[in-house]
Amino acid sequence: MKQSRQKTIRSYAIITALACLMSLNYQIFIFPNSFAPAGINGLATMVQHLFGFNIGYMSLIVNIPLILVAWKTLTSDFARKSLLFVLVFSVASLLFKQVDFSAVAYQSGHSAILGPVAAGVVSGAVYGCVIRQNGSTGGTDILAAWVHKLRPEISLVGGIFALNAFVAAVSFFVYGYQFEPVILCLIYCYLTSRISNMILQGGKTALKFEVITQDAAALSARLLQELHHGVTVLPAQGMYSATPRSLLICVVNRHQIVRFQEILAEFPGAFAYVSTISETMGNFQRASH
């Protein structure tokens, strides 16, 4: 019980820190470079730019109703953590508005792309880490989770893309009829997506080899000895030749692919194919089969 409580407190502390980091990201990289980020916060950023209505208020107005819906339809843990992020982000945005960040804010000089690149990397890291804590940054994240719960077969990729494209298009008119803010918004969206996906995968991508062979024992022994990963062997039979064979399944790190191929070349009768694994779980570092 004590360990579970400590884990919950640590998770809340991480989300609090991430929300503050996201707010700083807006102050240092987004606002000074006059472009709109992705999603609903992109719309809120443009409202602030046009009318001076702080993004902290906009975040509360938009997200509180969504979180109430999430509380009724999704898990309470997800709703609490999403609420915590939104509240901290909003309060931090209101407080940071009173702080002069001109000494540290990055304003594009000769390269207008560096601000959005930095902002996209930070936002992607924050997004991925918050999702890993079973929370969300609000906005479309909550909507996506809610729709997925009700209709798992529906993909929101198209809808989220349309929203981001709309934000990018509107930014052309908001920021002085220029194409640069549109391009910067698209760069931000791309980097945020890429970085968050890397965080969510946990850096545990791997390769899965499936090998058809008649020398299962010898090949398995070589793989276990040299690659130090487990090998699972299943009985198989070739339908063309009706010959009993074995199917070897082995998941290895990416840097081991060359050595795997060299070992496989020593067994000319073997046939193999490889696929990418987005994430591994459990005891992947040591042989276990």
C-alpha positions, -999 to +999 in steps of 0.1 A: +000+000+000+028+024+009+047+016-023+015+022-043+010+056-026+046+066-033+042+056-070+010+077-072+027+107-056+056+104-079+033+102-109+015+134-099+048+151-093+060+142-127+028+155-144+031+187-124+067+192-136+058+184-172+029+209-172+053+236-160+078+226-187+051+228-213+041+263-202+077+274-203+080+259-237+052+283-249+069+313-232+104+306-245+099+291-280+064+295-292+051+330-283+083+348-293+084+332-327+048+341-337+034+307-348+006+285-336+013+250-324-009+219-330-044+212-319-067+232-296-038+250-280-029+263-314-063+280-317-058+293-281-024+307-290-039+326-320-067+340-298-041+352-274-021+368-302-051+386-316-070+396-284-045+392-256-068+366-239-043+344-220-039+308-231-043+298-195-079+309-194-086+293-228-071+260-216-095+259-187-126+269-207-120+243-233-106+214-212-128+215-180-159+203-199-139+176-217-124+164-184-159+162-168-169+140-197-137+119-193-145+115-156-179+099-164-168+078-193-131+070-188-111+060-157-109+084-128-071+081-127-069+093-163-093+122-156-075+133-124-041+133-140-055+152-171-071+177-148-039+181-129-019+188-161-045+213-173-047+232-140-010+234-135-004+244-172-031+271-169-019+285-136+017+285-148+007+303-180-010+330-160+019+334-136+045+333-163+027+361-181+039+384-154+075+373-158+099+389-183+115+361-203+132+383-228+166+374-215+161+336-222+133+336-248+145+323-282+136+347-310+143+336-345+172+354-360+187+343-393+170+308-389+133+310-382+131+272-380+150+267-348+123+280-324+096+256-337+121+227-338+129+232-301+093+237-293+082+206-311+109+184-294+099+197-260+062+193-266+066+158-280+087+147-250+061+162-226+032+146-245+048+111-245+058+113-208+023+124-197+007+096-217+030+071-200+018+084-167-018+075-178-027+112-182-032+136-211-023+172-220-060+180-226-078+190-258-078+164-286-060+139-263-091+136-241-114+136-271-094+108-287-094+087-256-131+092-252-140+083-288-116+053-286-135+040-255-169+043-271-159+033-307-126+015-307-129+008-344-129+046-353-095+062-360-091+099-351-059+102-372-078+119-400-097+142-376-066+153-357-048+159-390-077+180-402-076+201-370-039+207-373-042+215-410-070+240-401-048+256-374-019+259-399-042+274-425-057+300-402-023+310-389-016+324-424-042+351-418-035+356-381+002+362-384+002+388-412-007+369-443+026+350-444+034+314-453+062+311-427+039+306-397+021+278-417+053+260-424+065+265-388+032+250-375+036+219-397+072+214-386+061+217-350+033+191-356+057+166-373+083+168-346+058+166-318+044+134-333+077+118-339+092+126-305+061+115-286+060+082-305+096+076-296+088+082-259+057+060-260+077+032-276+101+035-247+132+031-269+127-007-269+123-013-306+137-046-318+136-071-347+118-104-348+133-132-369+112-162-378+133-190-393+122-222-410+149-248-406+157-285-402+187-278-379+167-262-350+190-275-322+222-264-338+209-230-349+192-223-316+224-231-297+244-207-318+219-179-313+217-185-276+254-186-272+263-155-294+233-132-292+222-140-256+185-138-265+159-165-261+148-187-289+113-202-291+110-234-313+077-246-327+070-276-349+062-268-386+057-286-418+063-275-454+031-281-474+050-283-507+075-310-497+055-324-467+088-324-447+088-318-410+106-287-400+110-263-371+100-226-367+124-206-347+113-172-332+140-149-319+138-112-310+171-093-312+184-058-308+189-038-340+226-038-337+226-076-337+210-080-372+243-083-390+256-111-367+222-128-369+225-129-407+261-142-405+250-171-383+220-178-405+243-180-436+260-210-420+227-229-423+220-228-461+188-248-458+172-222-435+146-197-447+140-165-426+120-134-426+122-104-402+097-078-389+100-047-367+088-048-331+077-014-318+082-023-282+094-052-260+082-060-226+094-084-199+129-099-197+143-091-232+179-086-222+187-122-213+178-156-228+146-169-213+134-197-236 
